[in-house]
Amino acid sequence: MAQEMTGNENIGKEELARRPIRSFVLRQGRLTHAQQRALDELMPVFGVPYAPVILDLDSLFGREGSPKVLEIGFGMGDSTAKIAQSQPECDFIGVEVHTPGVGSLLKQIGELQLNNLRIIQHDAVEVLQHMIADASLDGVHIFFPDPWHKKRHHKRRLIQAAFVKLLCSKMKAGAYLHVATDWQEYAEWVLDILQQEPLLENTAQSYAPKPDYRPLTKFENRGIKLGHGVWDIIFRRK
Ligand SMILES: C[S@@+](CC[C@H](N)C(=O)[O-])C[C@H]1O[C@@H](n2cnc3c(N)ncnc32)[C@H](O)[C@@H]1O
């Protein structure tokens, strides 16, 4: 995952100048038949269309008081599905822009019959701003966000001070924010930004041990065998 997306050439210079800086570049991904079928059949059931209207999360999941966890950038959704399956008492909202990933997670929702997971296919910044009520989240997962290695691309990194402030406003007191990355320099960047946010406190001295609920991805397993590191950073909302 410490692989930089190089799709900038897909965006016209004018468009780049006009639009706000985003943490992703939309690429045309190929869909498998199974992903397409899942999109056709399950998106109407488990997808929440983007609209600038605050969601009532209890009615979205049809139950009151269950912990609500938001995941940003779930990729192909393998960890998301495993976590939702292992924590049936929690409700999960996964946000991702990449269509094959959305299809992949919908397919897993169907196979595993997960009722505690909903998907929003849209920019997570706008979802947070316009769809998530203040102080409504019990947890936030951001696993392997695009590291945007090059210095001139650092402004595209999802984790920025203003974004963290936005997240804090949506988190309940005591809620957790869990970021994992395999890029050491991004880990240091994240740790530094989270430490500077007065509404957050670190749950560890610096990096946290990997909690059991975050599954080891195939990619991560391979990396560990090659001696590569993964850093978990877990802060709590005061
Ligand atoms: C490197 S991938 C990691 C995927 C997954 N979390 C994993 O661990 O395999 C980062 C993902 O974040 C998504 N992403 C980046 N910025 C986003 C945003 N602002 N809103 C929604 N998704 C975003 C990208 O589309 C990409 O799929």
Ligand as a Chemical Component Dictionary entry (heavy atoms), coordinates in Angstrom:
data_LIG
# 
_chem_comp.id                   LIG 
_chem_comp.type                 NON-POLYMER 
_chem_comp.pdbx_formal_charge   0 
_chem_comp.three_letter_code    LIG 
# 
loop_
_chem_comp_atom.comp_id 
_chem_comp_atom.atom_id 
_chem_comp_atom.alt_atom_id 
_chem_comp_atom.type_symbol 
_chem_comp_atom.charge 
_chem_comp_atom.model_Cartn_x 
_chem_comp_atom.model_Cartn_y 
_chem_comp_atom.model_Cartn_z 
_chem_comp_atom.pdbx_ordinal 
LIG C1  C1  C 0  -3.883  2.940  -0.101 1  
LIG S1  S1  S 1  -5.588  2.622  -0.119 2  
LIG C2  C2  C 0  -5.848  1.656  1.348  3  
LIG C3  C3  C 0  -7.097  0.848  1.291  4  
LIG C4  C4  C 0  -7.462  0.025  2.534  5  
LIG N1  N1  N 0  -7.742  0.846  3.693  6  
LIG C5  C5  C 0  -6.436  -1.023 2.855  7  
LIG O1  O1  O 0  -5.906  -1.014 3.962  8  
LIG O2  O2  O -1 -6.159  -1.866 2.000  9  
LIG C6  C6  C 0  -6.318  4.185  0.306  10 
LIG C7  C7  C 0  -7.768  4.275  -0.134 11 
LIG O3  O3  O 0  -8.326  5.488  0.351  12 
LIG C8  C8  C 0  -9.235  5.974  -0.606 13 
LIG N2  N2  N 0  -9.392  7.410  -0.356 14 
LIG C9  C9  C 0  -8.412  8.341  -0.362 15 
LIG N3  N3  N 0  -8.906  9.546  -0.071 16 
LIG C10 C10 C 0  -10.245 9.375  0.127  17 
LIG C11 C11 C 0  -11.296 10.266 0.444  18 
LIG N4  N4  N 0  -11.075 11.564 0.626  19 
LIG N5  N5  N 0  -12.531 9.765  0.549  20 
LIG C12 C12 C 0  -12.765 8.435  0.359  21 
LIG N6  N6  N 0  -11.806 7.544  0.061  22 
LIG C13 C13 C 0  -10.557 8.016  -0.055 23 
LIG C14 C14 C 0  -8.596  5.630  -1.939 24 
LIG O4  O4  O 0  -9.536  5.559  -2.970 25 
LIG C15 C15 C 0  -7.947  4.284  -1.639 26 
LIG O5  O5  O 0  -8.791  3.221  -1.993 27 
# 
loop_
_chem_comp_bond.comp_id 
_chem_comp_bond.atom_id_1 
_chem_comp_bond.atom_id_2 
_chem_comp_bond.value_order 
_chem_comp_bond.pdbx_ordinal 
LIG C1  S1  SING 1  
LIG S1  C2  SING 2  
LIG S1  C6  SING 3  
LIG C2  C3  SING 4  
LIG C3  C4  SING 5  
LIG C4  N1  SING 6  
LIG C4  C5  SING 7  
LIG C5  O1  DOUB 8  
LIG C5  O2  SING 9  
LIG C6  C7  SING 10 
LIG C7  O3  SING 11 
LIG C7  C15 SING 12 
LIG O3  C8  SING 13 
LIG C8  N2  SING 14 
LIG C8  C14 SING 15 
LIG N2  C9  SING 16 
LIG N2  C13 SING 17 
LIG C9  N3  DOUB 18 
LIG N3  C10 SING 19 
LIG C10 C11 SING 20 
LIG C10 C13 DOUB 21 
LIG C11 N4  SING 22 
LIG C11 N5  DOUB 23 
LIG N5  C12 SING 24 
LIG C12 N6  DOUB 25 
LIG N6  C13 SING 26 
LIG C14 O4  SING 27 
LIG C14 C15 SING 28 
LIG C15 O5  SING 29 
# 
